[in-house]
Amino acid sequence: MSTQPPGARISGSGRALGARCVSNDELAAELGSSDDWIVARTGIRTRYFIEPGQSNTSLALEASRAALADAQRNASELDAIVFATLSPDMVFPGNGVLLQEALGVAPIPALDVRNQCSGFLYALSVARAWIVSGTYRRVLVVGSEVHSTGLDMSPRGRAVSILFGDGAGAVVVEAVDSHVQEGGALEPVRLGADGSGARLLFCDRPGAAHHPSITCDDIEAGRHFAHMEGRQVFRRAVELLSQEVAALIARHSLDPKRAVLVAHQSNRRINELVATRTNIPEDRVLHTIEQWGNTTAGSIPMALDLARRERRIAPGDPVIMAAFGSGLTWGTTLMWG
């Protein structure tokens, strides 16, 4: 029996989308925009919105069941759930316990993570830490978002509302003997944050700093919708992600031409620039924003699931996951194919 601490690997993945595909032309009529304008600035052509009867929890449940089936595990074999989202079904409690109930796996712990676009990597870092410490052996990690019910569908909200879609991604993270080389092995997750940029992308109503937390005037002014300084976020994302991805490549002595980049899908141009600056070939970059839009905490696990199921990741490939977003927060990690 090995005396070394266990390693962690992703053994299964799954994803789910809202039921309705929404084209740029459909949004353009409401937002005072056009398909050409949206594609040129974001790379997005379609996104998916939920229909009545769907919810953040239902998307997460579908993705989780797919991930468990891929890992050839039953929900009863899970030790814990980590759920990343900025769009929970309720103000409280968090979606983790709602998913736990839907899976029928009480009384295992369920933790919610609120780190927006980098939420999945923050959640993955928790799961990996639990596993390598020996606390748990099998953790479900979910990134799931429903944006469509909270978007400002008027010209006032155009810059934000063109970006987002509804979707969920899930992975099963399992303990593995550290000396055994298996596909999906996870290196440590490197995280960071800079609160001085918190007001570059935020939504502060309802908020406990205000008395009351929201008013009719707030709603009339659109303060309950997200606000973004798009140019500054774009610039910071390109600069910081380029630095973090380059540092990861150097830390692990990788050949960037062999790497697969699975980055958060906020803007196609950001990921293209990061790949160019770090010498990762364009055909090794996963792009899902064109068809799914920005699904925030769901974007990395959804893209990873697509890559795994379409066999875009070969055995031994270094898979770089990277995210940057509101907070400002960011994260990077390496998974071996």
N, C-alpha and C positions, 0 to 999 in steps of 0.2 A: 504493500500500500504506500502511495506517495506521501511524503511529509511536506511537500511543497504546497503553498496555497493554491486553490483552484484558479483556473482562468475562466473567461466568459466568452460565449459565442452566441451569435444569432442563429437559431436553428429553424426558424420559420417566419414567414411574413405574409401579410394580407392587406387588402385595401378595399375601400368602398367609396362611392360617389353619390351625390344627390341625384334624384330621379330625373330631373329635367335639364337637358342641354340648352344653354343660353348663348346665342350668337352675339357677336359685336353689333350687328345690325339691330337686333332687338333692344340692346341697351342704348344704342346711339339715339334712338327716337326719344328716350326719356331723359338722357343726360346731355343732349345737345352736342353730340360728338359724331364720329364716323368710324367705320371699320378701318380705313387707312390710317387714321390718326391713332387709334388704339394699338394697331399692330406695329406701327413705326416706333412708338414710345415704350411698348412693353413686350411685344412678341406674342401677345395673347390673341387667340381667334375665338375660342369658346371657353366656357366654364360651366359647372353644374350646380344647380340650386336644388334644395330639398323641396318636396311637395308635402301637403298636409298628410299627417300620419308618420312622417319621418322626423328625426331629431338628431342632435349630436350623439346621444346615447345609442340610437339605433344604427347610425353609421359606424360608431365604434364597435358595436356588437358584431356587425357583419364583418368588419375588418379583423376583429379578434378571432372569430370562428374560422376565418380563412387562414390566419396565421397558425392557429392551433392545429388545423388539419394539415398544413404544410409541414409543421414540426412533428406530426404524427403523435400528438399529445391530446389528452382530454383536459377540459377545464379544471377538473378535480385535481389535476396534478400541479396546478399553479400554487406558488407560495405567497405571491404578492402581486399587486397591480400598481403601476405608476402611470398616471393619466395627465397628459399635457394638453391644455386648451386655454384660449382666451375667451371662448364663447360657450360657457356652460349652460346647461338647460335651466338652471336656477341660479340665483345669486348665491345661495348656499342651501344644502351642502354641495360639495363638488361632484363632478361627474364620475370620479373613481368609484364611489359607493353605488351609484346608479348602474354602472357597468357590472360591478360585483354582483348586485342583485339580479341583473339580467342573465348573467352567466351561471347563477346559482352556486356561488363559491364562498358564501359566508362560512366562517368568520375571518378569512384572510385579510390582511391590511390592504387599504387602498389609499394611495397618496396622490394628491393633485399638484401639478406644477404650473405656475403662471409665468412663463418666460416667452410668450408670444412666438415670434418666428424661430427663435433658438430653443423653444420649449422641448422639442423632441430630444435634442442632444443633452440638455440639462436632465431630462427624465432618464435618458440612457445612462448618464453618468451615475445616477442614484442606483439604478438596477445593477450596473457593473460593480459598484462599490459594495452593495449588499452581497453579491455573489462571491467576490474575491475575499471578502472578510469572513465568509462562511455563514453569514446570517441566514440567507436563503439560497436555494439551488435553482429555482425556476421562476422567472418574473415576466409578466406580461407588460410591455411598454406600448402605450398608445399615444398617437398625436391625432386629434380630431377637431374639426372646426365646422361651425355653421355660421357663415358670414351673411348670407343672403337676407336674413330677417332683420339685420341691423345696419343696412347700408342706406345712405342718403341718395335715393334715386331721383335726383334733380340736378340741374346744371351746377348748383353750389357744391355738390359732392362728387363731381365728375372725376377729379384727379385720384380719389381713393376708390370709388365704387367700381371703376373699370377693372380693378386689379383682382378682386377676390372671388373665390368659389367655395363650395362646400365639399368636404371630403375627409376621409379618415385613413390612417395607416397604422398598422400594428406589427410588432415583432415579439417573438418569444426569445428571451435571453436565458441561457442555461449554463450551469457550471460544467466545466470540463477539466480533466486533469491537465495541469499546466505543461506537462511534458508531451502531451498528445497534440499533434498538429491536425486540426480539423477545420474545414471550411467554415467561414463566418466568425473566426476568432477576432475578438475585439481588443485593441490596444486602449490605454487610458484615454479618457475624454479630457481635452484641454478647454477650459471655460474662461470667459472674461466678461467684464461689464464696465460701463462708463456712464454713471448717472447724470453727468453734466449734459448728456444728450437726450435726457428723458422727454423733453418737450419738442423734440423733432418729430416724434410719432407717438401720439397718445390719445386717450379718451378719458376725460376726467369727470363725467357725469353719467350716472349718479356716483357721488364720491363722498366719503365720510368727512372730508375736510370742509365741506360746504354745509350750511345750515338753512334749510333742510338739504338733503343730499342731492335733490333735483327739484326744480320748479317748472311751472308752465312757461315762464320766460326762457329758461334753459332749453326747453324742448323747441320753442319757437325759434330760438337762435341756432339750433342744431348742435348744441354742446354735448349731446349724448351720442354724436357720431364721431368717428375717428378723424383726427386732424394730422396732416403730414406736411413737413417741409421737404418736398420731394427731391429737389436738387441736392440738398445737403445730405439726405439719407443715402442717395445714390453714390455721391462722392465718398462718404465715409465707408459705405459697404465695399466699394471696389478697393479702396486703400487697405482697409483692415483685413478683409478676406484674403487679398493677395499676400499680405504679410503672414497671416496665420497659416495659409496653405503652403507657402514657401518654407516656413519654419517646420511644418510637419514633414515635408519632403526631406529636408535636411536632417531632421531628428532621426528619421528612420532610414536614411541613405537610399532613398527611392530613385528609380529611373522614372521621371515624370511622363515619359512617353508610354510607359506601361500602366500608369495609374488610370483609374476610372473616377471621375469627379461626380459625386452625387451631392449637389449643393441645394440649399433652400431655393425654392422657385419664386422669387419676388419680381425679377425682371430678367429677361433673357440676355440683355446686353451686359448686365452685371456679371453673370456667369461666364459669358464669352470673354470679357476683359480679364477676369480672374484667371481663366485658363490660359489666355495669351501671355499674361505676365508671369505665369509659373511654368510655362512650356509644356502644358498638357494639351495634346492634340484635340482638335474640335470633335473628332469622331469618338473620343473617349469621354465626352461630357454628356451627361443625361439632361435632356430638356423635356419637361412635361408641362411647362407653363402654357405652351401654345394651345393645348386642349383642355387643361384643368384649371388654369389660372393659379392664383396664389392661395394655397390652402393652409398657410401659416404652419402650425405645429404638425399638420398632416403631410406637408410637402415632401420631406426627406423620406419617411417610411413608405409613402406611396410610390415615389420614384425608385426606391430601393427594391420594392416588391416587383415593380415592372421590370427592372433590370434583371432580377433573379429569375423571373418566370420566362422572360424572353431570351435567357441565356446570354445576356450581354456581359456577364461577369464570368471569366474563365477561372478554373482552379488556380490558386496562387496569386491572382490579380490583387494589387493593393487598391482598395476602394476607399477614397477620401470622402468623408461626409463633413460638410461645412455649412454654417448658418450665421446670419447676422440680422438683427432686427431691433424692434422697439426695446427701449431700456436705458441706453443701448446695451444689448447683450449679444454675445457670440459664442461659438463653440466649434471645435474640430475634433475628429477622431478618425482612426484608421481601422478598417475591417479587412481581413484577408479572405479573398474569394475561395 
